[in-house]
Amino acid sequence: MASRSEANPARPPPGTRLCTLDEIADPGGKGFRFRADTRLFAGFVVRSGETVAGYVDSCPHAGWPLAALDDRYLTKSGEHILCSGHGALFALDGRCVAGPCVGDRLTPWAVTVRDGEVFTA
């Protein structure tokens, strides 16, 4: 059975170009929104060096988007993903390490880097 985010018709198909790697701060994050009729898919990517990971932009504790401001997904140090709603901290691998959802994980969104560009996988 597909997860809710995978079944979302607004979720971009594999191979969709998102951006260039240079468009993401290092370390940093970048959010993406896709719409299909009345449905919305919200995802984001985080970068640390040449490593990029993607996640569905939804807090596992409350279900709201993580960033209050565009592309502000990481703490100032760049070490953690921050839920701006209640301050939960996630390791860059998506695991919650502090806050009300410790032990939970962000929902992965498969992405890949090819020739300096980020695509859905």
DSSP file (Angstrom, degrees, kcal/mol; ACC not computed):
  #  RESIDUE AA STRUCTURE BP1 BP2  ACC     N-H-->O    O-->H-N    N-H-->O    O-->H-N    TCO  KAPPA ALPHA  PHI   PSI    X-CA   Y-CA   Z-CA
    1    1 A M              0   0    0      0, 0.0     2,-0.1     0, 0.0     0, 0.0   0.000 360.0 360.0 360.0 133.0    0.0    0.0    0.0
    2    2 A A        -     0   0    0      1,-0.1     5,-0.0     2,-0.1     2,-0.0  -0.453 360.0-112.9 -74.2 144.9    1.4    3.4   -0.9
    3    3 A S     >  -     0   0    0     -2,-0.1     4,-2.1     1,-0.1     5,-0.2  -0.293  34.2-101.2 -69.7 164.7    1.9    6.0    1.8
    4    4 A R  H  > S+     0   0    0      1,-0.2     4,-0.6     2,-0.2    -1,-0.1   0.887 123.8  47.5 -55.2 -43.1   -0.3    9.1    1.8
    5    5 A S  H  4 S+     0   0    0      1,-0.2     3,-0.5     2,-0.2    -1,-0.2   0.858 110.8  51.5 -70.8 -33.2    2.4   11.3    0.2
    6    6 A E  H  4 S+     0   0    0      1,-0.2    -1,-0.2    -3,-0.1    -2,-0.2   0.839 109.9  49.8 -70.3 -31.7    3.3    8.6   -2.4
    7    7 A A  H  < S+     0   0    0     -4,-2.1    -1,-0.2     3,-0.0    -2,-0.2   0.558  83.2 114.5 -81.8  -8.9   -0.4    8.4   -3.5
    8    8 A N    ><  -     0   0    0     -4,-0.6     3,-1.7    -3,-0.5    33,-0.0  -0.479  62.7-147.2 -66.4 120.9   -0.7   12.2   -3.7
    9    9 A P  T 3  S+     0   0    0      0, 0.0    -1,-0.2     0, 0.0    32,-0.1   0.674  96.8  61.0 -65.8 -14.7   -1.3   13.1   -7.4
   10   10 A A  T 3  S+     0   0    0     26,-0.1    31,-0.3    30,-0.1    -2,-0.1   0.596  75.8 111.0 -85.6 -11.2    0.6   16.3   -6.9
   11   11 A R  S <  S-     0   0    0     -3,-1.7    24,-0.0    -6,-0.2    22,-0.0  -0.473  77.8-116.6 -63.9 127.0    3.8   14.4   -6.0
   12   12 A P        -     0   0    0      0, 0.0     3,-0.1     0, 0.0    -1,-0.1  -0.372  30.0-113.1 -68.9 144.0    6.2   14.9   -8.9
   13   13 A P    >   -     0   0    0      0, 0.0     3,-1.5     0, 0.0   107,-0.3  -0.286  44.1 -77.2 -72.3 160.6    7.2   11.8  -10.8
   14   14 A P  T 3  S+     0   0    0      0, 0.0   107,-0.2     0, 0.0     3,-0.1  -0.264 118.5  36.2 -54.2 141.6   10.7   10.4  -10.8
   15   15 A G  T 3  S+     0   0    0    105,-2.5     2,-0.4     1,-0.3   106,-0.1   0.401  77.3 144.0  93.1  -1.9   13.1   12.3  -13.0
   16   16 A T    <   -     0   0    0     -3,-1.5   104,-2.1     1,-0.1     2,-0.3  -0.581  51.7-126.5 -71.9 125.4   11.6   15.7  -12.3
   17   17 A R  E     +A  119   0A   0     -2,-0.4   102,-0.3   102,-0.2     3,-0.1  -0.578  31.2 176.2 -73.5 129.5   14.3   18.3  -12.2
   18   18 A L  E     -     0   0A   0    100,-3.4     2,-0.3     1,-0.4   101,-0.2   0.854  52.5 -56.9 -99.2 -50.3   14.2   20.3   -9.0
   19   19 A C  E     -A  118   0A   0     99,-1.1    99,-3.4     5,-0.0    -1,-0.4  -0.963  58.1 -73.4-174.4 178.5   17.2   22.7   -9.1
   20   20 A T  E >   -A  117   0A   0     -2,-0.3     3,-1.3    97,-0.3    97,-0.3  -0.641  41.5-118.6 -87.0 156.5   21.0   22.8   -9.5
   21   21 A L  G >  S+     0   0    0     95,-2.7     3,-1.8     1,-0.3    96,-0.1   0.868 114.6  62.1 -60.2 -36.5   23.1   21.7   -6.6
   22   22 A D  G 3  S+     0   0    0     94,-0.5    -1,-0.3     1,-0.3     4,-0.1   0.672  90.3  67.9 -65.4 -17.1   24.5   25.3   -6.5
   23   23 A E  G <  S+     0   0    0     -3,-1.3     2,-0.5     2,-0.1    -1,-0.3   0.537  90.2  74.5 -79.7  -5.7   21.0   26.7   -5.7
   24   24 A I  S <  S-     0   0    0     -3,-1.8     6,-0.1    -4,-0.2     4,-0.1  -0.937  88.4-122.9-109.8 123.9   21.1   25.0   -2.3
   25   25 A A        -     0   0    0     -2,-0.5     3,-0.3     4,-0.3    22,-0.2  -0.177  35.0-100.0 -57.3 157.4   23.4   26.6    0.4
   26   26 A D  S    S+     0   0    0      1,-0.4    22,-0.1    22,-0.1     2,-0.1  -0.915 119.3  16.1-124.8 103.3   26.0   24.3    1.9
   27   27 A P  S    S+     0   0    0      0, 0.0    -1,-0.4     0, 0.0     2,-0.3   0.609 118.7  96.5 -78.3 156.2   24.8   23.4    4.4
   28   28 A G  E     -C   47   0B   0     19,-1.6    19,-3.0    -3,-0.3     2,-0.3  -0.985  54.2-119.9 179.9-175.0   21.3   24.5    3.6
   29   29 A G  E     -C   46   0B   0     42,-0.6    -4,-0.3    -2,-0.3     2,-0.3  -0.940   8.2-158.5-145.2 164.3   17.8   23.5    2.4
   30   30 A K  E     -C   45   0B   0     15,-2.2    15,-2.4    -2,-0.3     2,-0.2  -0.968  14.0-143.2-150.0 130.8   15.4   24.3   -0.3
   31   31 A G  E     -C   44   0B   0     -2,-0.3     2,-0.3    13,-0.2    13,-0.3  -0.619  11.3-164.4 -96.4 155.1   11.6   23.8   -0.4
   32   32 A F  E     -C   43   0B   0     11,-3.2    11,-2.5    -2,-0.2     2,-0.4  -0.997   3.2-165.0-138.9 140.8    9.4   22.8   -3.3
   33   33 A R  E     -C   42   0B   0     -2,-0.3     2,-0.4     9,-0.2     9,-0.2  -0.994   5.7-175.1-128.1 133.6    5.6   22.9   -3.9
   34   34 A F  E     -C   41   0B   0      7,-2.5     7,-2.9    -2,-0.4     2,-0.4  -0.986   7.2-159.7-128.4 138.9    3.7   21.1   -6.6
   35   35 A R  E     +C   40   0B   0     -2,-0.4     2,-0.4     5,-0.2     5,-0.2  -0.944  14.7 178.8-122.9 140.8    0.0   21.4   -7.3
   36   36 A A  E >  S-C   39   0B   0      3,-2.3     3,-2.5    -2,-0.4     2,-0.3  -0.901  70.8 -55.7-137.0 107.3   -2.4   19.1   -9.2
   37   37 A D  T 3  S-     0   0    0     -2,-0.4    -1,-0.0     1,-0.3     0, 0.0  -0.439 123.5 -16.7  56.3-118.5   -5.9   20.5   -9.1
   38   38 A T  T 3  S+     0   0    0     -2,-0.3     2,-0.3    -3,-0.1    -1,-0.3   0.453 118.9  96.8 -95.1  -0.3   -6.7   20.9   -5.5
   39   39 A R  E <   -C   36   0B   0     -3,-2.5    -3,-2.3     2,-0.0     2,-0.4  -0.661  54.1-162.8 -94.7 146.7   -3.9   18.7   -4.2
   40   40 A L  E     -C   35   0B   0     -2,-0.3     2,-0.5    -5,-0.2    -5,-0.2  -0.981   7.2-162.0-126.9 137.7   -0.5   20.0   -3.0
   41   41 A F  E     -C   34   0B   0     -7,-2.9    -7,-2.5    -2,-0.4     2,-0.5  -0.990  10.7-169.4-116.3 127.0    2.7   18.2   -2.5
   42   42 A A  E     +C   33   0B   0     -2,-0.5    15,-2.5    -9,-0.2     2,-0.3  -0.970  16.4 156.2-118.2 125.4    5.3   19.9   -0.3
   43   43 A G  E     -CD  32  56B   0    -11,-2.5   -11,-3.2    -2,-0.5     2,-0.3  -0.912  18.2-162.8-138.8 166.6    8.9   18.6   -0.1
   44   44 A F  E     -CD  31  55B   0     11,-2.5    11,-2.8    -2,-0.3     2,-0.4  -0.985   8.5-144.7-148.2 158.4   12.3   19.9    0.7
   45   45 A V  E     -CD  30  54B   0    -15,-2.4   -15,-2.2    -2,-0.3     2,-0.4  -0.937   8.9-156.3-121.7 148.2   15.9   18.9    0.2
   46   46 A V  E     -CD  29  53B   0      7,-2.5     7,-2.2    -2,-0.4     2,-0.4  -0.951   9.2-155.3-122.1 146.5   18.8   19.5    2.6
   47   47 A R  E     +CD  28  52B   0    -19,-3.0   -19,-1.6    -2,-0.4     2,-0.3  -0.958  19.9 171.8-125.4 139.2   22.5   19.6    1.5
   48   48 A S  E >  S- D   0  51B   0      3,-2.4     3,-1.8    -2,-0.4     2,-0.3  -0.847  74.4 -49.1-141.0 104.1   25.7   19.0    3.4
   49   49 A G  T 3  S-     0   0    0     -2,-0.3    -1,-0.0     1,-0.3     0, 0.0  -0.547 122.3 -21.9  68.0-128.4   28.6   19.0    1.0
   50   50 A E  T 3  S+     0   0    0     -2,-0.3     2,-0.4    -3,-0.1    -1,-0.3   0.442 117.2 102.1 -92.0  -1.0   27.8   16.8   -2.0
   51   51 A T  E <   -D   48   0B   0     -3,-1.8    -3,-2.4     2,-0.0     2,-0.4  -0.725  48.3-179.1 -89.0 129.4   25.2   14.9    0.0
   52   52 A V  E     -D   47   0B   0     -2,-0.4     2,-0.4    -5,-0.2    -5,-0.2  -0.993   3.3-176.6-128.4 134.0   21.5   15.8   -0.6
   53   53 A A  E     -D   46   0B   0     -7,-2.2    -7,-2.5    -2,-0.4     2,-0.3  -0.971  11.7-147.8-128.6 146.6   18.5   14.2    1.1
   54   54 A G  E     +D   45   0B   0     55,-0.4    55,-2.5    -2,-0.4     2,-0.3  -0.884  15.5 178.3-117.2 147.8   14.8   14.9    0.4
   55   55 A Y  E     -DE  44 108B   0    -11,-2.8   -11,-2.5    -2,-0.3     2,-0.3  -0.983  37.4-104.0-142.3 151.9   11.9   14.8    2.8
   56   56 A V  E     -D   43   0B   0     51,-2.9     2,-2.2    -2,-0.3    51,-0.4  -0.622  43.6-118.6 -69.8 134.3    8.1   15.4    2.7
   57   57 A D  S    S+     0   0    0    -15,-2.5     2,-0.3    -2,-0.3    -1,-0.1  -0.476  76.3 108.6 -82.2  74.3    7.6   18.8    4.3
   58   58 A S        -     0   0    0     -2,-2.2    49,-0.4     7,-0.2     6,-0.1  -0.938  68.7-124.3-152.4 123.1    5.5   17.7    7.2
   59   59 A C     >  -     0   0    0      5,-2.9     4,-2.4    -2,-0.3     5,-0.1  -0.505  16.6-141.9 -66.4 129.6    6.3   17.4   10.9
   60   60 A P  T  4 S+     0   0    0      0, 0.0    -1,-0.2     0, 0.0    45,-0.0   0.716  99.9  48.8 -67.1 -17.8    5.7   13.8   12.1
   61   61 A H  T  4 S+     0   0    0      3,-0.1    -2,-0.0    43,-0.0     0, 0.0   0.898 132.2   7.9 -85.3 -46.0    4.4   15.2   15.4
   62   62 A A  T  4 S-     0   0    0      2,-0.2    -1,-0.0     3,-0.0     0, 0.0   0.604  87.2-126.4-117.9 -16.1    1.9   17.9   14.2
   63   63 A G     <  +     0   0    0     -4,-2.4     3,-0.1     1,-0.3    -6,-0.0   0.460  67.1 123.2  84.3  -0.3    1.7   17.5   10.4
   64   64 A W  S    S-     0   0    0      1,-0.1    -5,-2.9    -6,-0.1    -1,-0.3  -0.500  73.2 -82.4 -91.2 164.7    2.5   21.1    9.6
   65   65 A P        -     0   0    0      0, 0.0    20,-0.2     0, 0.0    -7,-0.2  -0.294  35.1-135.7 -61.1 150.7    5.3   22.4    7.3
   66   66 A L  S    S+     0   0    0     17,-0.1    18,-3.0    18,-0.1     2,-0.4   0.883  80.8  64.4 -78.9 -40.0    8.7   22.5    9.1
   67   67 A A        -     0   0    0     16,-0.2     6,-0.1     1,-0.1     4,-0.1  -0.727  53.4-168.0 -94.8 130.7   10.0   25.9    7.9
   68   68 A A  S    S+     0   0    0     -2,-0.4     2,-0.3     4,-0.3    -1,-0.1   0.772  83.2  41.8 -80.1 -27.7    8.3   29.2    8.8
   69   69 A L  S >  S-     0   0    0      3,-0.3     3,-2.0     1,-0.1    -1,-0.1  -0.896 109.0 -79.8-119.0 149.5   10.3   31.1    6.2
   70   70 A D  T 3  S-     0   0    0     -2,-0.3    -2,-0.1     1,-0.3    -1,-0.1  -0.180 109.6  -8.2 -49.6 128.8   11.2   30.0    2.7
   71   71 A D  T 3  S+     0   0    0      1,-0.2     2,-1.1    -4,-0.1   -42,-0.6   0.571  92.3 129.5  62.3  14.2   14.1   27.5    2.6
   72   72 A R    <   +     0   0    0     -3,-2.0    -4,-0.3     1,-0.2    -3,-0.3  -0.580  20.8 131.2 -97.1  71.2   15.0   27.9    6.4
   73   73 A Y        +     0   0    0     -2,-1.1     9,-3.0   -28,-0.1     2,-0.2   0.707  52.4  67.7 -94.3 -23.5   15.0   24.2    7.2
   74   74 A L  B    S-F   81   0C   0     -3,-0.3     7,-0.2     7,-0.3   -45,-0.1  -0.646  82.9-108.9-103.0 156.1   18.3   24.0    9.1
   75   75 A T    >   -     0   0    0      5,-2.4     3,-1.5    -2,-0.2    -1,-0.1  -0.263  46.2 -96.6 -66.0 165.9   19.5   25.4   12.4
   76   76 A K  T 3  S+     0   0    0      1,-0.3    -1,-0.1     2,-0.1    -2,-0.1   0.842 127.7  53.0 -56.8 -34.2   22.0   28.2   12.3
   77   77 A S  T 3  S-     0   0    0      1,-0.1    -1,-0.3     3,-0.0    -3,-0.0   0.683 106.0-130.5 -74.8 -17.1   24.8   25.7   12.7
   78   78 A G  S <  S+     0   0    0     -3,-1.5   -50,-0.1     2,-0.2    -2,-0.1   0.559  78.5 111.7  78.7   8.0   23.5   23.6    9.8
   79   79 A E  S    S+     0   0    0      1,-0.1    13,-0.5   -52,-0.1     2,-0.3   0.723  74.5  29.7 -86.7 -22.6   23.7   20.5   12.0
   80   80 A H  S    S-     0   0    0     11,-0.1    -5,-2.4    12,-0.1     2,-0.4  -0.942  72.1-118.7-138.3 155.4   20.0   19.8   12.3
   81   81 A I  E     -FG  74  90C   0      9,-2.9     9,-2.7    -2,-0.3     2,-0.4  -0.801  39.0-148.0 -86.4 136.1   16.7   20.2   10.5
   82   82 A L  E     - G   0  89C   0     -9,-3.0     2,-0.8    -2,-0.4     7,-0.2  -0.916  14.1-145.3-115.0 131.8   14.4   22.4   12.7
   83   83 A C    >>  -     0   0    0      5,-2.5     4,-2.4    -2,-0.4     3,-0.6  -0.862  14.4-160.7 -87.9 111.2   10.6   22.3   13.0
   84   84 A S  T 34 S+     0   0    0    -18,-3.0    -1,-0.1    -2,-0.8   -17,-0.1   0.682  81.3  68.3 -69.9 -16.0    9.9   25.9   13.5
   85   85 A G  T 34 S-     0   0    0    -19,-0.3    -1,-0.2   -20,-0.2   -19,-0.1   0.896 127.3  -5.2 -70.6 -41.2    6.5   25.1   15.0
   86   86 A H  T <4 S-     0   0    0     -3,-0.6    -2,-0.2     2,-0.1    -1,-0.1   0.313  96.9-105.1-140.3   8.6    7.7   23.5   18.2
   87   87 A G     <  +     0   0    0     -4,-2.4    -3,-0.1     1,-0.2     0, 0.0   0.585  56.4 162.6  83.1   9.8   11.5   23.3   18.0
   88   88 A A        -     0   0    0     -5,-0.3    -5,-2.5    -6,-0.1     2,-0.4  -0.347  27.9-143.0 -61.2 145.2   11.9   19.6   17.3
   89   89 A L  E     -GH  82  98C   0      9,-2.4     8,-2.9    -7,-0.2     9,-1.4  -0.928  14.1-167.2-114.9 137.2   15.4   18.8   15.9
   90   90 A F  E     -GH  81  96C   0     -9,-2.7    -9,-2.9    -2,-0.4     6,-0.3  -0.966  23.0-121.6-122.3 137.5   16.1   16.2   13.3
   91   91 A A    >   -     0   0    0      4,-3.1     3,-2.5    -2,-0.4   -11,-0.1  -0.325  40.7-101.8 -63.9 160.9   19.4   14.8   12.2
   92   92 A L  T 3  S+     0   0    0    -13,-0.5    -1,-0.1     1,-0.3   -46,-0.1   0.650 123.7  65.7 -65.0 -12.2   20.1   15.3    8.5
   93   93 A D  T 3  S-     0   0    0      2,-0.1    -1,-0.3   -40,-0.0    -2,-0.1   0.376 122.5-105.3 -87.4   4.9   19.1   11.6    8.0
   94   94 A G  S <  S+     0   0    0     -3,-2.5    12,-2.5     1,-0.3     2,-0.4   0.374  75.9 135.9  93.2  -3.8   15.6   12.6    9.1
   95   95 A R  B     -I  105   0D   0     10,-0.2    -4,-3.1     1,-0.1     2,-0.4  -0.644  57.1-123.5 -82.7 130.3   15.6   11.0   12.6
   96   96 A C  E     +H   90   0C   0      8,-2.9     7,-1.9    -2,-0.4    -6,-0.3  -0.595  34.2 171.3 -74.3 126.1   14.1   13.2   15.4
   97   97 A V  E     +     0   0C   0     -8,-2.9     2,-0.3    -2,-0.4    -7,-0.2   0.517  62.9  22.0-114.1 -10.4   16.7   13.7   18.1
   98   98 A A  E    S+H   89   0C   0     -9,-1.4    -9,-2.4     3,-0.0    -1,-0.3  -0.969  94.8  36.9-157.8 142.8   15.0   16.4   20.3
   99   99 A G  S >  S-     0   0    0     -2,-0.3     3,-1.3   -11,-0.2   -12,-0.1  -0.640 102.2 -38.2 112.3-170.4   11.5   17.5   20.9
  100  100 A P  T 3  S+     0   0    0      0, 0.0    -1,-0.1     0, 0.0   -13,-0.0   0.561 130.8  52.1 -71.9  -7.9    8.1   15.9   21.2
  101  101 A C  T >  S+     0   0    0     -3,-0.2     3,-2.7   -12,-0.1    -5,-0.3   0.042  71.3 160.0-117.2  27.6    8.7   13.4   18.3
  102  102 A V  T <  S+     0   0    0     -3,-1.3    -5,-0.2     1,-0.3     3,-0.1  -0.235  72.1  22.9 -51.8 131.8   12.0   11.9   19.5
  103  103 A G  T 3  S+     0   0    0     -7,-1.9    -1,-0.3     1,-0.4    -6,-0.1   0.097 101.2 107.7  95.1 -22.3   12.4    8.5   17.7
  104  104 A D    <   -     0   0    0     -3,-2.7    -8,-2.9    -9,-0.1    -1,-0.4  -0.287  58.7-140.6 -77.4 172.6   10.1    9.4   14.8
  105  105 A R  B     -I   95   0D   0    -10,-0.2   -10,-0.2    -3,-0.1     2,-0.2  -0.958  15.0-109.9-133.9 151.7   11.4   10.2   11.4
  106  106 A L        -     0   0    0    -12,-2.5   -47,-0.1    -2,-0.3   -49,-0.1  -0.500  47.4-101.2 -69.5 151.0   10.7   12.6    8.6
  107  107 A T        -     0   0    0    -49,-0.4   -51,-2.9   -51,-0.4   -49,-0.1  -0.669  42.3-123.0 -77.3 121.7    9.1   10.9    5.6
  108  108 A P  B     -E   55   0B   0      0, 0.0     2,-0.4     0, 0.0   -53,-0.3  -0.295  19.3-161.7 -66.1 149.1   11.8   10.5    2.9
  109  109 A W        -     0   0    0    -55,-2.5   -55,-0.4   -65,-0.1     2,-0.2  -0.960  27.8-124.2-128.2 110.3   11.4   11.9   -0.5
  110  110 A A        +     0   0    0     -2,-0.4    11,-2.7   -57,-0.1     2,-0.3  -0.360  41.7 162.7 -66.1 123.1   13.7   10.2   -2.9
  111  111 A V  E     -B  120   0A   0      9,-0.3     2,-0.3    10,-0.2     9,-0.2  -0.924  16.2-165.3-134.3 160.5   16.1   12.6   -4.7
  112  112 A T  E     -B  119   0A   0      7,-2.6     7,-2.9    -2,-0.3     2,-0.5  -0.979  17.0-131.1-144.6 155.0   19.3   12.2   -6.6
  113  113 A V  E     +B  118   0A   0     -2,-0.3     2,-0.4     5,-0.2     5,-0.2  -0.944  27.0 173.3-110.7 127.4   22.1   14.4   -7.9
  114  114 A R  E >   -B  117   0A   0      3,-2.8     3,-1.8    -2,-0.5    -2,-0.0  -0.991  69.3 -17.2-134.3 125.5   23.2   14.0  -11.6
  115  115 A D  T 3  S-     0   0    0     -2,-0.4     3,-0.1     1,-0.3    -1,-0.1   0.855 129.0 -49.5  51.0  41.2   25.7   16.3  -13.3
  116  116 A G  T 3  S+     0   0    0      1,-0.2   -95,-2.7   -96,-0.1   -94,-0.5   0.604 117.9 107.1  78.0  11.8   25.3   19.0  -10.7
  117  117 A E  E <   -AB  20 114A   0     -3,-1.8    -3,-2.8   -97,-0.3     2,-0.5  -0.935  63.7-131.7-124.5 149.3   21.4   19.0  -10.8
  118  118 A V  E     +AB  19 113A   0    -99,-3.4  -100,-3.4    -2,-0.3   -99,-1.1  -0.853  30.2 173.2-103.3 130.4   18.9   17.6   -8.3
  119  119 A F  E     -AB  17 112A   0     -7,-2.9    -7,-2.6    -2,-0.5  -102,-0.2  -0.900  37.6-101.7-129.4 156.9   16.1   15.4   -9.5
  120  120 A T  E       B   0 111A   0   -104,-2.1  -105,-2.5    -2,-0.3    -9,-0.3  -0.539 360.0 360.0 -70.9 149.2   13.3   13.3   -8.0
  121  121 A A              0   0    0    -11,-2.7   -10,-0.2  -107,-0.2    -1,-0.1   0.388 360.0 360.0-113.9 360.0   14.2    9.6   -7.9
